């Protein structure tokens, strides 16, 4: 009898735990949906660090799938567990592929961000891309602060949507540049099809005119400009951060990210945080970016644990 009682307890506990975990995923899905509804229909949304959100009840979540236009995957082949230039374990790679291959097969572009150096790695990534139809790049550091040579080289083609993209730049930390003007000129003089970038420097944003100019590659072809936007963590270097939060943080700020100083996990379903993101989103729309790279979507996993 005791055995059956324990089994019943375990089943109830597991079922409750699974429901609780799904609640946090649903809250993030709903948040992304709100972000979509807060902007124009033609604005591009790319998800980052949250590919589990595309799945529900052992299959693709059709409703969420329609909300975004593309997704990314960090460290699929190189850079797992913050180990630069080290191959990701087969186990982890296969787990990630189980998520992103169905997403790609269903038609959504997947941009793979690897961390490492070397021509052999670049050749390997180029061959893998032919097998998987994923867009691989090899970034020279975890800092995401520099330009790099794309795996597939450049082209003069006009880029109208994400499915036409052959290469991309992911530059989210412009610290190595002396000013926003130098940063802007560096970006302007490139031929990447897609820019996944930080669009401000010391809280000074690119102008609408500069964003429009960045939409043209140096070789004259059109390209897409996507702005970085962290929605699962607050950053203490953003305009919205208040000085008093350094000592007394609001109750919707939970804790600092152990791996990234100055980044704080938030209760992303909190109305005050949502309003902050809405206003930041409004600023991005005003300067005319083509869309957003929504980062830290995987913050739900902190609350699940």
N, C-alpha and C positions, 0 to 999 in steps of 0.2 A: 504493500500500500504506500509506503514511504517513497518508493521508487517512482510511482506514478505521480505523487504529489510534487516531487522535485522536477519531474519532466514537465508537468503542467506549469509550474512556476517559471521554468526556463523558457517555455514557449511564450508565455505572457510577457516576460521580460524582453525577449528578443523582438517580439512583435511591437511592443511599446517603443523599444529603442529604435527600430527601423522607421516607425512613424515619426518619431521625434527628429531623426536625422533628415527625413524627407521634408519636414517643415522648414528647416534652414535652407535647403536647396530651393524650395518653392519661394521662399522669401527673396532669394537672390534672383530667381527667374522673374518674379514680379517686379523687382527693382529695375532689371534690364528692360522689361516691357514698358515701365514708366518712362525710362530714359528715351526709349524709342518714341513714345507718344509725345514727349516734350519737344520734339524737333520735327523738321520737315521729312516727308516720306523718302526723299532722295538722299538723305544723309546716310552715309555708310557706317555700319557698326561692326567692329571686329572684336571678338572676345579673346581674352588671354587668361590662362591659368584657371580654367573652369570647365573643361570639356565633359566632365561628368554630368553637367547640367543638360546636355543634349539627350540624355537617356532617362527613361522612366518606365517602370513596369516591364523591364527586360527588352526594351526597344527604344527607337528614336522618339523623343518627345516632339511631335509634329508642331505643336503650338510654339514651343521655344525655338525650334529650328527655323521658323519663318521670321523670327525677330531680327536675327543677325545676318550679315552678308559674308562673313568669313571668320576664321578662327586661327589661333597660333598654337604652337606646342614648343615649349622650351626643352632643351637637353634631350631630344629624342635619341640622338646618336652620340653626342659628346657634351660633357659638362654636368653629368648627373651628380647630385648631392654636393653641389658647389665645388666640384673638382675639375678645374680648368684643364682642357686638353686631354682628359681621361675619358675613354669610351664608356658610355652608359651600359650598365649590366644588361645581359640578355633578358633577364626576367623583367626588369623595369621597362626596357624597350618594347617587349612584347605586350606588356600591360597597356602602355601608351598607344601602341598601334591598334589594339582592340577598340580603343575609343575613337581615334582619328580616321582610321581607314573607312569605317561605315559613314562617317561624316563627309569624307571626301567623295566616296562612291555615290552619295546622294546629291552631289553637285556643289558642295560648299568648298571654296578654296581654303587650303590649310598651309600656313606659313610656318616653317620649322626653324627655330632659332637654336643653333648649336654653338658651343663655345670651345674654340681651339684654334690651332694654326697648322700649316703644312699642306703642300700640294697633294700628298697622298690622301689626306683626309678630304680635301676638296674633290679629288677625282672619285673617291668612294661615294661622297654625297651626291655627285652628279649622276652616277650610275644608279644609286638608290632612287633618285627622283624619277628616273625613267620607269622604274618598276612600280612605284607607288602613286605617281602623279602628284606628289607633294612638292612644295617649293622650298628647297633647302638653302640656308645661308650659314656660313661659318664666321662667327663674330670673334674679334681678336681679344676680347676681355669681357668679364662679367659686368664691367662698369657701364657698358653701352654708351661710350663717350667718344667714339671715333668713326671715321669713314672706313670702308673696307672694299675690297674687290669682290664683286658678286660671283657666285658659282657659275652662272650661265652667261656672264658677260652682259654688255649693254646692247640696246637696240634703239632705232629711231622711230619705232612704231608709236602711234598715238594710243594711249591707254584710257579706255572709257569705263571699264568695270574691272573688278578684281580677277575675273576669270582670264583676262588678257595679260595679267602681270607675269613677267618672266623672272624678275629680280626685285629686291627691295632693300631699303636701308632702315635699320632699327637703331635710332640714336635718341636716347631718352635722358641723357645727362650731358649737357653742353659745357661742363666745367672747364674743359681744356681751352676753350675759346676766351679771348680777352673781353669781348663785348658782344652784344646782340647783333651788331652790324657784321662783325667778323664771322659769327655763327651763321648769319643769314647768307653772306657771300659764299661761305664754304658749301652750304646746301645748294645754293643757286647754281654753282659750277659743277653739278653732278648730273649723271644720266640715268639714275635709278628710275624704274617704272613706278615705284611706290615708296613714299616717305612715311614711315611710322616714327613720329618725332615729338619731342618736347617743343612746344611752340612759344615758350617764354624763356627769358634769361633774367635771373634776379627779379622775378615778378614783373618784368617788362615784356609785354606780348608783341609778337610780330603784328604789323599793321595789316589791314585788309588788302592793301596794295601789294605788300610783300608776299602774302599768302598766294595771291593771284599769280605773281611772278614765279613763285616756287612751283606752281602747277605746270610750268613749262620746263622741260629738260634743257640742258645746255645745248644739245643737238637739235632742239626745236620741237621735239615731240611732246605731246601732252602727257601728263602723269597725274597721279592721285596723291593728295596730301591728307594724312590722318593724324589727328592730335591725340597725345597720351592723356588718359583720364583714369586715375585710380579711384575705384568706387567702393572697395572693401576696406581701405585703410585711409586714415587722415595723415597728411604730411605737414610737419611743423614749419616748412619753408614756403608754404603757399600763402596767398593773400588772405584767404579765409581764416587762417590760424590766428587766434587771439593771444596776446602776451600772457594774460592771466591763466591760460590753459597750461602754461609751463609749470605752475605750482598747483593749481586746482583745476583738474580736467573735468569736463562735463560727464555725466553718468553714462553717456552713449560711447565714450572712448574707453576701451577695455584695457589694453596693454600695448606696450611697444613691441614691434616685431623684433625677435631676437637676432635676425639676420640682417636687418636694415635699420640702422639708427635714424631716428626722427620720423619713422613710419609707425602709425598706431592703428591696431585693429579696432574697428568700430562695430557697433550694433547697426548694421547697414539698413535695417528696417525702420530705424528711428526717424520720425518726421523731420527733426531738426537737421539731421545729416542729409536726408533726401533734399531738403530745401537748399543746403549748401551746394550739393551736386547740381541741382537745377540751375542755380545762379552761375556756377562755373561753366556749365554747359551753354548757357545763354551767351557768355563771353566768347566761347569758342565759335559759336554760330555767328556772332557779330563780325569776327575777323574772317569768316568765310571758309573755314576748313571743310574738306569733303566728308569728314566723319570723325569717329573716335575709336581709339584703341582702349577698350575697357579692361583695365588690369585689376588684379587682386580679387577676381570673381571667386576664387577658391577660399575666401575668408570664411565661408560657411563651414569648412572642415574644422576650424578651430572650435566652433560652437558644438559641432557633432561630437568632438572628442571630450 
